[in-house]
């Protein structure tokens, strides 16, 4: 019973392996039209040789019907699309082919056997040859569907053998016996061939599965499970081309986490990995069913949406809001936030790289002006980019030694108003562009990789200027985030200070909170190395960065420079209270306090009343070249309002 059940399952194609039916159908599309053509030609030939001998309905009408059916089936097979069918549809068509094959075979054996009753021995021999050719043709043309081949062969061969091998004519009996042997051998060959075909298809299916797995692995970010950078840009290029052709809207967005670095340094890399996984999950939740979301690397993510800009902007804003919500991981609650830049094909021509650059520039604007929000790229950004590219090109070929200068801005003590230090500020006058502001060319210098040369050039000029300044006044010099985390730059700075002949204790290096947080471990090592030489360290723009009190406790900070926004805000009661709190905090930490951006006498009186140490700003003096500074110092007279207050 088991054998019978297995045979029935095989004959009805219930045991076909996944993927095999589709391959079988593909091969049959090339073979079966030939079978119907063979049956039609042979049928016409047999009818022709029996015309006038057998009745007209047997030589004209029946063959006409059979040829018509064969022609219809032939055309049906030829018109079918060679595209890949589903597994279920392929199986359905294979079963239909097996059934129709049996019916057509029965007609093609019943009709010639009836013709065999008419005519002479030559005509009867022709009938025998017709049936033999039919068997051979069926076996060869249906070799990729052995169930149909076996059914058709049995239907054709068995009636033939029963008819010709019955006692009577020894010659026809011998012919029938020969056909039987040939049929059995061909069936064996067919089964062997199909077995090899099946093995080949299984190998191909397994190879395809492995290739798909490898491809998926190559296109997937293993940490978050999101598509990676490679797949993102492949998909972006394909979708951009399609949307441009069909005039559909499309936008590309770049999301960058705002405080991930601080969380990663504070809680460790394993926690950081878990945090990135959680970020990926939230982005999938926000963008579910709306385009492609990918991790582009580090804490940067990207998305592609086929929608109007307003819809994309709303969705991006929702993503930023969702990422601003606290994460709870391993009983640790942490908040990071995110900023986003968006660019659409309506505003930017070209490939995905051009679109990405626009979105990245919009992201830069978000981080500098609207942190935590999404910014849409605009034509104004394009003009800014062109301007920045011109500046970047000029900076790349600039003669730093001749084009860069240093201006000094005095810093005075609030106790007596004596000048105690000067802050060195970079100035660049390009032969092509004229004067370029530091807040523009410094970030470009970091981006283009010339920050190391620029820092050393400016520091050398600042140390030279300090030699012309009388007394023991200090020199404040700003280091970028790139400088403080670059060991090569720090070593070069120490060497330059040592060979300059300037007492290292007269040099104050200013760092921003953001620069310290960017790579706290590297920054901490650099700061300790500079402090060992005797150089003092100041934390610039205090209160506007991303640092925490734990960082300040772990770093040897000598002084804090209070950002001018706090000084300007002291006109209001809450702002005054906040400024007082900052000064009190610095005092408690044993750090000197320097207020920046002092522009009015009332601000100066307030700073003195709350115990601030030093100040700088336009109320005291603007940044000046060394020659101007000497004249200013010589002609400086104590203001009347200062005399009265004293």
C-alpha positions as CSV (number, residue, x, y, z in Angstrom):
1,X,0.0,0.0,0.0
2,X,2.9,2.4,0.8
3,X,4.3,1.8,-2.7
4,X,1.0,2.4,-4.3
5,X,0.4,5.6,-2.3
6,X,3.9,6.8,-3.2
7,X,3.3,6.1,-6.9
8,X,0.0,7.9,-6.9
9,X,1.5,10.9,-5.2
10,X,4.3,10.9,-7.8
11,X,1.9,10.5,-10.7
12,X,-0.4,13.3,-9.5
13,X,2.7,15.6,-8.7
14,X,1.9,15.9,-5.0
15,X,5.5,15.1,-4.1
16,X,7.2,17.6,-6.3
17,X,10.0,19.5,-4.5
18,X,9.7,23.3,-4.2
19,X,11.2,25.1,-7.1
20,X,11.3,22.0,-9.3
21,X,7.9,22.5,-10.9
22,X,8.8,25.9,-12.1
23,X,11.9,24.6,-13.8
24,X,9.9,21.7,-15.3
25,X,7.4,24.1,-16.8
26,X,10.1,26.3,-18.2
27,X,11.6,23.3,-20.1
28,X,8.2,22.1,-21.3
29,X,7.5,25.5,-22.9
30,X,10.3,24.7,-25.4
31,X,9.4,21.1,-26.0
32,X,5.7,20.6,-26.1
33,X,5.1,22.9,-29.2
34,X,7.4,20.5,-31.1
35,X,5.3,17.5,-29.9
36,X,2.1,19.0,-31.2
37,X,3.8,19.9,-34.5
38,X,5.0,16.2,-34.8
39,X,1.5,14.8,-34.0
40,X,-0.1,17.1,-36.6
41,X,2.3,16.3,-39.4
42,X,2.2,12.5,-38.7
43,X,-1.6,12.6,-38.5
44,X,-1.9,14.3,-41.8
45,X,0.5,11.8,-43.4
46,X,-1.4,8.8,-42.1
47,X,-4.7,10.3,-43.2
48,X,-3.3,11.0,-46.7
49,X,-2.0,7.4,-47.2
50,X,-5.4,6.0,-46.2
51,X,-7.5,8.5,-48.2
52,X,-9.7,6.6,-50.6
53,X,-9.3,3.4,-48.7
54,X,-10.9,4.2,-45.4
55,X,-14.2,6.1,-44.9
56,X,-14.0,9.8,-45.5
57,X,-14.9,10.7,-41.9
58,X,-11.8,8.7,-40.8
59,X,-9.4,10.3,-43.3
60,X,-10.7,13.9,-43.3
61,X,-12.9,14.9,-40.4
62,X,-11.2,13.1,-37.5
63,X,-7.6,14.1,-38.5
64,X,-8.9,17.6,-39.1
65,X,-10.3,17.7,-35.5
66,X,-7.0,16.3,-34.1
67,X,-4.9,18.7,-36.1
68,X,-7.1,21.6,-35.0
69,X,-6.8,20.6,-31.3
70,X,-3.0,20.2,-31.7
71,X,-2.7,23.6,-33.4
72,X,-4.7,25.3,-30.7
73,X,-2.5,23.8,-28.0
74,X,0.7,24.6,-29.9
75,X,-0.3,28.3,-30.2
76,X,-1.4,28.4,-26.5
77,X,2.0,27.2,-25.4
78,X,3.8,29.6,-27.8
79,X,1.8,32.6,-26.5
80,X,2.5,31.9,-22.9
81,X,4.8,34.4,-21.2
82,X,8.2,32.9,-20.4
83,X,8.2,34.8,-17.1
84,X,8.5,32.9,-13.8
85,X,5.3,31.4,-12.4
86,X,4.5,30.9,-8.8
87,X,5.1,27.3,-7.5
88,X,1.3,26.7,-7.2
89,X,0.5,28.0,-10.7
90,X,3.3,25.9,-12.2
91,X,2.0,22.8,-10.5
92,X,-1.5,23.5,-11.6
93,X,-0.4,23.8,-15.3
94,X,1.8,20.6,-15.1
95,X,-1.2,18.6,-13.8
96,X,-3.4,20.0,-16.6
97,X,-0.7,19.1,-19.1
98,X,-0.6,15.5,-17.8
99,X,-4.3,15.2,-18.0
100,X,-4.6,16.7,-21.5
101,X,-1.7,14.7,-22.7
102,X,-3.5,11.5,-21.7
103,X,-6.7,12.5,-23.5
104,X,-4.9,13.6,-26.7
105,X,-2.8,10.4,-26.7
106,X,-5.9,8.3,-26.3
107,X,-7.3,10.0,-29.4
108,X,-4.1,9.6,-31.4
109,X,-3.9,5.8,-30.7
110,X,-7.6,5.0,-31.1
111,X,-7.9,6.6,-34.5
112,X,-4.9,5.0,-36.2
113,X,-5.8,1.6,-34.8
114,X,-9.2,1.9,-36.5
115,X,-7.5,2.9,-39.7
116,X,-5.4,-0.2,-39.5
117,X,-8.5,-2.3,-40.4
118,X,-8.4,-0.7,-43.8
119,X,-5.8,-0.9,-46.6
120,X,-3.0,-3.2,-47.5
121,X,0.0,-4.3,-45.6
122,X,2.0,-1.2,-46.5
123,X,-0.8,1.0,-45.1
124,X,-1.0,-1.1,-42.0
125,X,2.8,-0.8,-41.6
126,X,2.5,3.0,-41.9
127,X,0.0,2.9,-39.0
128,X,2.5,0.9,-36.9
129,X,5.3,3.3,-37.7
130,X,3.0,6.3,-36.8
131,X,2.3,4.8,-33.4
132,X,6.0,4.0,-32.8
133,X,7.0,7.6,-33.7
134,X,4.2,9.0,-31.5
135,X,5.6,7.0,-28.5
136,X,9.2,8.1,-29.2
137,X,8.1,11.8,-29.7
138,X,6.1,11.8,-26.5
139,X,9.0,10.4,-24.5
140,X,11.5,12.9,-25.8
141,X,9.2,15.9,-25.7
142,X,7.8,15.1,-22.3
143,X,11.1,14.0,-20.7
144,X,10.9,17.0,-18.2
145,X,7.5,15.8,-17.1
146,X,7.9,12.0,-16.7
147,X,4.4,11.6,-15.2
148,X,2.9,12.8,-18.5
149,X,5.4,10.9,-20.6
150,X,4.7,7.7,-18.8
151,X,0.9,8.1,-19.0
152,X,1.0,8.9,-22.7
153,X,3.4,6.1,-23.4
154,X,1.2,3.6,-21.5
155,X,-2.0,4.8,-23.3
156,X,-0.3,4.6,-26.7
157,X,1.7,1.5,-26.3
158,X,-0.6,-0.9,-24.5
159,X,-3.5,-0.8,-26.9
160,X,-1.0,-1.1,-29.8
161,X,0.6,-4.2,-28.3
162,X,-2.8,-5.7,-27.5
163,X,-3.8,-5.2,-31.1
164,X,-0.7,-6.3,-32.9
165,X,0.8,-9.0,-30.6
166,X,-2.4,-11.0,-30.6
167,X,-2.1,-14.4,-32.4
168,X,-2.2,-13.8,-36.2
169,X,0.6,-12.1,-37.9
170,X,4.1,-13.0,-36.7
171,X,5.7,-9.9,-38.4
172,X,3.5,-7.4,-36.6
173,X,4.0,-9.4,-33.4
174,X,7.8,-9.0,-33.8
175,X,7.4,-5.3,-34.5
176,X,5.2,-4.8,-31.4
177,X,7.8,-6.7,-29.3
178,X,10.6,-4.5,-30.6
179,X,8.6,-1.4,-29.9
180,X,8.0,-2.6,-26.4
181,X,11.7,-3.1,-25.7
182,X,12.6,0.2,-27.2
183,X,9.9,1.9,-25.1
184,X,11.1,0.3,-21.9
185,X,14.7,1.3,-22.6
186,X,13.7,4.9,-23.5
187,X,11.6,5.1,-20.3
188,X,14.6,4.1,-18.3
189,X,16.7,6.7,-20.1
190,X,14.0,9.3,-19.5
191,X,13.9,8.6,-15.7
192,X,17.7,8.7,-15.5
193,X,17.7,12.0,-17.4
194,X,15.0,13.5,-15.2
195,X,16.9,12.3,-12.1
196,X,19.9,14.2,-13.3
197,X,17.7,17.2,-14.2
198,X,16.2,17.2,-10.7
199,X,19.7,17.1,-9.1
200,X,20.8,20.0,-11.3
201,X,17.7,22.1,-10.4
202,X,18.1,21.3,-6.7
203,X,21.8,22.4,-6.9
204,X,20.7,25.6,-8.7
205,X,18.0,26.3,-6.1
206,X,20.4,25.8,-3.2
207,X,23.0,27.9,-5.0
208,X,20.4,30.6,-5.5
209,X,19.3,30.4,-1.9
210,X,22.9,30.7,-0.7
211,X,23.6,33.6,-3.1
212,X,20.4,35.4,-1.8
213,X,21.6,34.8,1.8
214,X,25.0,36.2,1.0
215,X,23.6,39.1,-0.9
216,X,21.2,39.9,2.0
217,X,24.1,39.6,4.4
218,X,26.2,42.0,2.3
219,X,23.3,44.5,2.2
220,X,22.2,44.3,5.8
221,X,23.6,46.1,8.9
222,X,24.2,43.3,11.3
223,X,23.6,45.5,14.4
224,X,20.2,47.0,13.6
225,X,19.0,44.6,10.9
226,X,18.3,47.6,8.7
227,X,19.6,47.9,5.1
228,X,23.2,49.1,5.0
229,X,24.9,52.0,3.1
230,X,25.5,49.9,0.0
231,X,21.9,48.8,-0.5
232,X,20.7,52.3,0.4
233,X,22.5,54.0,-2.4
234,X,21.7,51.2,-4.9
235,X,18.0,51.5,-4.1
236,X,18.2,55.3,-4.1
237,X,19.7,55.4,-7.6
238,X,17.1,53.0,-9.0
239,X,14.2,54.9,-7.4
240,X,15.5,58.3,-8.4
241,X,15.7,57.2,-12.1
242,X,12.2,55.8,-12.0
243,X,10.7,58.8,-10.2
244,X,12.3,61.2,-12.6
245,X,11.0,59.3,-15.6
246,X,7.5,59.1,-14.2
247,X,7.6,62.6,-12.7
248,X,6.9,61.3,-9.2
249,X,8.1,63.1,-6.1
250,X,11.0,61.6,-4.1
251,X,13.1,62.8,-1.1
252,X,16.2,61.5,0.6
253,X,16.8,62.2,4.3
254,X,19.8,61.9,6.6
255,X,19.3,61.5,10.4
256,X,22.1,62.0,12.8
257,X,21.9,61.3,16.5
258,X,22.7,64.4,18.6
259,X,24.2,63.0,21.9
260,X,25.0,59.4,21.0
261,X,28.8,59.9,21.5
262,X,28.3,61.1,25.1
263,X,26.1,58.1,25.9
264,X,28.5,55.7,24.2
265,X,31.5,57.0,26.1
266,X,29.6,57.2,29.4
267,X,28.0,53.7,29.4
268,X,30.3,51.8,27.1
269,X,30.2,50.4,23.6
270,X,27.9,47.5,24.4
271,X,25.3,49.9,25.7
272,X,25.9,52.0,22.6
273,X,25.2,49.0,20.4
274,X,21.9,48.3,22.2
275,X,21.0,52.0,21.9
276,X,21.6,51.9,18.1
277,X,19.4,48.8,17.9
278,X,16.6,50.6,19.8
279,X,17.0,53.6,17.5
280,X,16.7,51.3,14.4
281,X,13.5,49.8,15.9
282,X,12.0,53.2,16.5
283,X,12.8,54.3,12.9
284,X,11.2,51.2,11.5
285,X,8.1,52.0,13.6
286,X,8.0,55.6,12.3
287,X,8.6,54.8,8.6
288,X,6.8,51.4,8.5
289,X,5.3,51.1,5.0
290,X,6.7,54.5,3.9
291,X,9.9,53.9,1.9
292,X,13.3,52.6,2.8
293,X,15.2,53.2,6.1
294,X,18.9,52.3,6.4
295,X,21.8,52.7,8.7
296,X,24.5,54.5,6.8
297,X,27.3,54.1,9.5
298,X,28.0,55.0,13.0
299,X,25.1,57.0,14.4
300,X,23.9,58.1,11.0
301,X,20.7,56.8,9.4
302,X,19.0,57.5,6.0
303,X,15.6,57.2,4.4
304,X,14.1,57.3,0.9
305,X,10.4,58.3,0.6
306,X,8.3,58.7,-2.6
307,X,6.1,61.5,-1.3
308,X,5.6,65.3,-1.4
309,X,8.1,67.4,0.6
310,X,5.4,68.4,3.2
311,X,4.7,64.7,3.9
312,X,8.4,63.8,4.1
313,X,9.0,66.8,6.4
314,X,6.2,65.7,8.7
315,X,7.4,62.2,8.9
316,X,11.0,63.3,9.5
317,X,9.9,65.6,12.3
318,X,8.0,62.7,13.8
319,X,11.2,60.6,13.7
320,X,13.2,63.3,15.4
321,X,10.5,63.6,18.1
322,X,10.4,59.9,18.6
323,X,14.2,59.7,19.0
324,X,14.1,62.5,21.5
325,X,12.0,60.4,23.8
326,X,14.1,58.7,26.6
327,X,15.4,55.2,26.0
328,X,15.3,52.7,28.9
329,X,18.0,50.0,28.4
330,X,19.2,47.7,31.2
331,X,17.5,49.9,33.8
332,X,19.4,52.9,32.4
333,X,17.4,55.9,31.2
334,X,19.1,58.0,28.5
335,X,18.1,60.7,26.2
336,X,19.9,61.5,22.9
337,X,17.7,63.2,20.3
338,X,18.4,63.5,16.6
339,X,18.5,66.1,13.8
340,X,17.6,65.5,10.1
341,X,18.3,66.9,6.7
342,X,16.1,66.3,3.7
343,X,16.6,66.9,0.0
344,X,14.2,66.2,-2.9
345,X,14.7,65.5,-6.6
346,X,12.7,68.6,-7.3
347,X,15.5,70.8,-6.0
348,X,18.6,68.7,-6.8
349,X,19.4,67.0,-10.2
350,X,21.8,64.1,-10.5
351,X,22.3,60.8,-8.7
352,X,21.8,59.7,-5.1
353,X,25.2,61.1,-4.1
354,X,24.1,64.6,-5.1
355,X,20.9,64.2,-3.2
356,X,22.8,62.8,-0.2
357,X,25.1,65.8,-0.3
358,X,22.2,68.2,-0.2
359,X,20.5,66.3,2.6
360,X,23.8,66.3,4.5
361,X,24.2,70.0,4.1
362,X,20.6,70.5,5.4
363,X,21.5,68.3,8.3
364,X,24.5,70.5,9.0
365,X,22.2,73.4,9.1
366,X,19.8,71.6,11.5
367,X,22.7,70.8,13.9
368,X,24.0,74.3,13.9
369,X,20.8,76.3,13.8
370,X,17.8,73.9,14.6
371,X,19.2,71.0,16.6
372,X,16.6,68.3,17.1
373,X,14.5,69.3,14.1
374,X,14.3,68.4,10.4
375,X,15.6,70.9,7.8
376,X,14.5,70.8,4.1
377,X,17.2,71.6,1.6
378,X,16.4,74.8,-0.4
379,X,17.9,76.8,-3.3
380,X,19.4,79.1,-0.7
381,X,21.3,76.1,0.6
382,X,22.6,75.6,-3.0
383,X,24.0,79.1,-3.1
384,X,25.6,78.5,0.3
385,X,27.1,75.2,-0.9
386,X,28.5,76.9,-4.0
387,X,30.0,79.6,-1.9
388,X,31.5,77.0,0.5
389,X,32.9,75.0,-2.3
390,X,34.6,78.2,-3.7
391,X,36.0,78.9,-0.2
392,X,37.0,75.2,0.2
393,X,38.9,75.3,-3.1
394,X,40.7,78.5,-2.2
395,X,41.6,77.1,1.2
396,X,43.1,74.0,-0.3
397,X,45.6,76.0,-2.3
398,X,46.0,78.9,0.2
399,X,49.5,80.1,1.3
400,X,48.7,79.8,5.0
401,X,51.9,81.5,6.1
402,X,51.1,84.7,4.1
403,X,47.4,84.7,3.9
404,X,46.6,83.9,7.6
405,X,47.0,86.5,10.3
406,X,46.3,86.6,14.0
407,X,44.3,89.4,15.8
408,X,44.4,89.7,19.6
409,X,41.4,90.7,21.8
410,X,42.2,91.8,25.3
411,X,40.9,90.1,28.4
412,X,40.8,92.2,31.5
413,X,40.4,91.5,35.2
414,X,37.2,92.7,36.9
415,X,39.3,93.5,39.9
416,X,41.1,96.7,38.7
417,X,40.4,96.4,35.0
418,X,44.0,95.5,34.1
419,X,44.6,93.5,31.0
420,X,45.6,90.0,32.0
421,X,45.4,88.1,28.7
422,X,44.8,88.3,25.0
423,X,42.8,85.8,22.9
424,X,44.3,85.0,19.5
425,X,41.7,85.0,16.7
426,X,42.4,83.8,13.2
427,X,41.9,86.0,10.2
428,X,42.1,85.0,6.6
429,X,42.3,87.3,3.6
430,X,42.2,85.3,0.4
431,X,43.6,86.8,-2.9
432,X,40.5,85.5,-4.7
433,X,37.8,85.9,-2.1
434,X,38.9,88.7,0.1
435,X,38.2,88.4,3.9
436,X,36.6,85.1,5.0
437,X,35.1,84.8,8.4
438,X,36.6,82.3,10.9
439,X,33.3,80.6,11.6
440,X,33.2,79.7,7.8
441,X,36.8,78.6,7.1
442,X,37.6,76.8,10.3
443,X,34.9,74.1,9.8
444,X,35.9,73.8,6.2
445,X,39.5,73.3,7.3
446,X,38.4,70.4,9.5
447,X,36.4,68.9,6.7
448,X,39.2,69.2,4.1
449,X,41.9,67.8,6.4
450,X,44.2,70.8,6.6
451,X,43.3,71.7,10.2
452,X,46.6,70.3,11.5
453,X,48.6,72.7,9.3
454,X,46.3,75.6,10.0
455,X,46.5,75.2,13.8
456,X,50.3,75.1,13.8
457,X,50.6,78.1,11.5
458,X,48.2,80.2,13.6
459,X,49.8,79.1,16.9
460,X,53.3,80.0,15.6
461,X,52.0,83.5,14.6
462,X,50.2,83.9,18.0
463,X,53.4,82.9,20.0
464,X,55.4,85.4,17.9
465,X,52.8,88.1,18.6
466,X,53.0,87.3,22.4
467,X,56.7,88.1,22.4
468,X,55.8,91.7,21.5
469,X,53.3,92.0,24.3
470,X,54.7,93.6,27.5
471,X,54.5,92.0,30.9
472,X,53.4,88.5,31.8
473,X,50.0,88.6,30.1
474,X,48.7,85.2,29.0
475,X,47.7,84.1,25.5
476,X,44.5,82.2,24.8
477,X,44.4,80.1,21.7
478,X,41.5,78.0,20.4
479,X,41.8,74.3,19.5
480,X,39.3,72.6,17.4
481,X,37.7,69.2,18.0
482,X,40.0,67.7,15.5
483,X,43.1,69.2,17.2
484,X,42.4,67.9,20.7
485,X,41.7,64.4,19.5
486,X,44.7,64.2,17.1
487,X,47.9,62.9,18.8
488,X,50.1,64.2,16.0
489,X,48.7,67.8,16.5
490,X,49.1,67.7,20.2
491,X,52.8,66.5,20.0
492,X,53.5,69.2,17.4
493,X,51.9,71.9,19.7
494,X,54.1,70.9,22.6
495,X,57.2,71.0,20.4
496,X,56.3,74.4,19.0
497,X,55.7,75.8,22.5
498,X,59.0,74.4,23.8
499,X,61.1,75.8,20.9
500,X,59.3,79.2,21.0
501,X,61.0,80.3,24.2
502,X,57.6,81.3,25.7
503,X,56.9,80.2,29.2
504,X,54.2,77.5,28.8
505,X,52.3,78.8,31.8
506,X,51.5,81.9,29.7
507,X,49.6,79.9,27.2
508,X,45.9,79.0,27.7
509,X,44.4,76.5,25.2
510,X,40.6,76.9,24.8
511,X,38.4,73.8,24.1
512,X,34.7,73.7,23.4
513,X,32.5,71.3,25.3
514,X,31.5,69.6,22.1
515,X,35.2,69.0,21.2
516,X,35.7,67.3,24.5
517,X,32.6,65.1,24.3
518,X,33.4,64.1,20.7
519,X,36.1,61.7,21.9
520,X,36.4,62.1,25.6
521,X,39.1,59.5,26.1
522,X,41.4,61.0,23.4
523,X,40.7,64.5,24.7
524,X,41.4,63.6,28.2
525,X,44.8,62.1,27.3
526,X,45.7,65.2,25.3
527,X,44.7,67.6,28.1
528,X,46.8,65.8,30.6
529,X,49.8,65.9,28.3
530,X,49.4,69.7,27.7
531,X,48.9,70.3,31.5
532,X,52.1,68.3,32.2
533,X,54.0,70.9,30.1
534,X,52.5,73.7,32.2
535,X,49.9,74.9,29.6
536,X,46.6,76.0,31.1
537,X,43.3,74.7,29.8
538,X,40.0,76.7,29.4
539,X,36.6,75.4,28.6
540,X,35.1,77.8,26.0
541,X,31.5,78.7,25.4
542,X,30.5,77.0,28.7
543,X,26.8,76.0,28.9
544,X,26.2,75.7,25.1
545,X,27.7,72.3,24.5
546,X,26.9,68.7,25.5
547,X,29.1,68.2,28.5
548,X,28.0,67.0,31.9
549,X,29.3,67.8,35.4
550,X,31.0,64.4,35.5
551,X,33.3,65.5,32.6
552,X,34.3,68.6,34.4
553,X,35.2,66.6,37.5
554,X,37.4,64.3,35.5
555,X,39.3,67.0,33.6
556,X,42.0,69.4,34.8
557,X,40.2,72.5,33.7
558,X,41.9,75.8,34.9
559,X,39.2,78.3,33.8
560,X,35.8,78.5,32.2
561,X,34.7,81.0,29.6
562,X,31.0,81.8,30.0
563,X,29.3,82.1,26.7
564,X,28.1,85.6,25.7
565,X,24.4,84.4,25.5
566,X,24.4,84.0,29.3
567,X,25.8,87.5,29.7
568,X,23.3,89.0,27.3
569,X,20.4,87.1,29.0
570,X,21.3,88.5,32.4
571,X,19.1,91.5,31.7
572,X,16.2,89.3,32.8
573,X,15.8,88.0,36.4
574,X,15.9,84.3,35.4
575,X,19.0,85.0,33.2
576,X,20.7,86.8,36.0
577,X,20.0,83.9,38.4
578,X,21.4,81.4,35.8
579,X,24.6,83.5,35.4
580,X,25.0,83.7,39.2
581,X,24.7,79.9,39.4
582,X,27.3,79.4,36.7
583,X,29.8,81.7,38.5
584,X,29.1,80.0,41.8
585,X,29.6,76.6,40.3
586,X,33.0,77.6,38.8
587,X,34.1,79.0,42.2
588,X,33.1,75.7,43.9
589,X,35.2,73.8,41.4
590,X,38.2,76.0,41.9
591,X,38.1,77.3,38.3
592,X,38.6,80.8,37.2
593,X,35.7,82.5,35.4
594,X,35.9,84.6,32.2
595,X,32.8,86.3,30.8
596,X,32.6,86.7,27.0
597,X,30.7,89.2,24.9
598,X,30.5,92.0,27.5
599,X,29.1,95.1,25.7
600,X,27.5,97.3,28.3
601,X,28.5,98.9,31.6
602,X,25.5,97.3,33.4
603,X,26.7,93.8,32.4
604,X,30.2,94.7,33.7
605,X,28.8,95.9,37.1
606,X,26.7,92.7,37.4
607,X,29.7,90.4,36.7
608,X,31.7,92.3,39.3
609,X,28.9,92.0,41.8
610,X,28.6,88.2,41.5
611,X,32.3,87.6,41.7
612,X,33.3,86.8,38.1
613,X,37.1,87.1,37.6
614,X,37.8,88.3,34.1
615,X,35.9,89.6,31.1
616,X,36.3,90.4,27.4
617,X,34.1,92.0,24.8
618,X,33.6,95.1,22.7
619,X,33.1,97.2,25.9
620,X,36.8,96.6,26.5
621,X,38.2,96.3,23.0
622,X,37.6,94.6,19.7
623,X,40.2,92.1,18.2
624,X,43.2,94.0,16.8
625,X,46.4,93.4,15.0
626,X,49.6,93.5,17.1
627,X,50.5,97.0,16.0
628,X,47.0,98.4,16.8
629,X,47.1,96.6,20.1
630,X,50.3,98.3,21.1
631,X,48.8,101.7,20.3
632,X,45.6,100.8,22.1
633,X,47.6,99.7,25.2
634,X,49.6,102.9,25.3
635,X,46.6,105.2,24.9
636,X,44.3,103.3,27.2
637,X,42.6,105.5,29.8
638,X,40.5,104.2,32.6
639,X,36.8,105.0,31.8
640,X,34.9,107.5,34.0
641,X,32.2,105.0,34.8
642,X,34.8,102.6,36.1
643,X,36.4,105.3,38.3
644,X,33.0,106.2,39.8
645,X,32.2,102.5,40.5
646,X,35.6,102.0,42.2
